[in-house]
C-alpha cells in the first residue's frame, strides 16, 4: 500500500493490521494479539531484497535522518511528500537555489533542464519518488543508485 497514511504509519512504526484482525476480535469478543504474521501487514515490496518486507515495529522512524531533500513536482506531489519526509527525519528545501545544500532531489518526473544542470554541477543525485518509498519500506536510506526504478527518468516500458 502506498497511501500517505500507510507510509506515515511505516515511518512511525505504527502497526498496520489486516481487516481480519477486527473481524476476529469481534467474533471472539476480545482484543487479540496483532503481533503475528496472521494480522500484521507487510511494509511493502522491497526492490533492494526482491521480496515483501515484514513490518518492523521497533525501527527508529528516522530512516532519512538529516538527509537534505529538494522536492521537484506539482503542488499535489510536494504536499504529499512535504507531509511525509519530515516524519522520516529528512530536512526539506523548497528553493532550487538551495540545491547545493541538498543530498538529493526527489522528483515527480523529468525536472526542468535548469534543475538538472544545477544538480549535476553540485553532484546532487535526482531520484524518483520510488527511492523515497523504498527508504520507508526498507526502514533505512537505500542507495540512490540501488535500482533503475530510482532514476527520475526511468521508463517502465
Steps between C-alpha positions, in 0.01 A plus 500: 500500500639840410253740653621791709353354819653157443844644425474729804409201717805311367725798565368533856502123566124493555366150436277454196273201530274304272124540522505138620625631834184708551276218382668245729492733802127554447439129454685415823372810684847584627813678391736258331874526461574668165874432523506196274526424131128433483406865561801725440516632145837511323688827471492454124699354214870566534689557176818466704413147619270403212222394734243613751649661807339426836383794705757589765343670798820583682667711235596856580279667240795713398616309194581831330648667808660830398471423128453832323243467221372736235156413361427549130144458375152647500323626812323169567830309483676750726213502749507120531876479555519818710275319749685169491874563468544701822342206689791296360751751635572679172563872472315655208619784283242682295712736290700372207776743599557265795595201281866527598397435864301188413587133507249424223206623297181293510319564176152422376620459145752666274620817672560822306834494318623789716447287813676202338799723414509645850483155661779369275713804578476426873507117460153468651315188383146534366277207594138399455246468779566124484832561676320673790237225518771234510677681783178480701423137405855389584521710815829654393650732243557292188771586243394758242611261227371182667243431230432637153149599616655761730604704197279800427509411131417131543265385224276207594471386139 
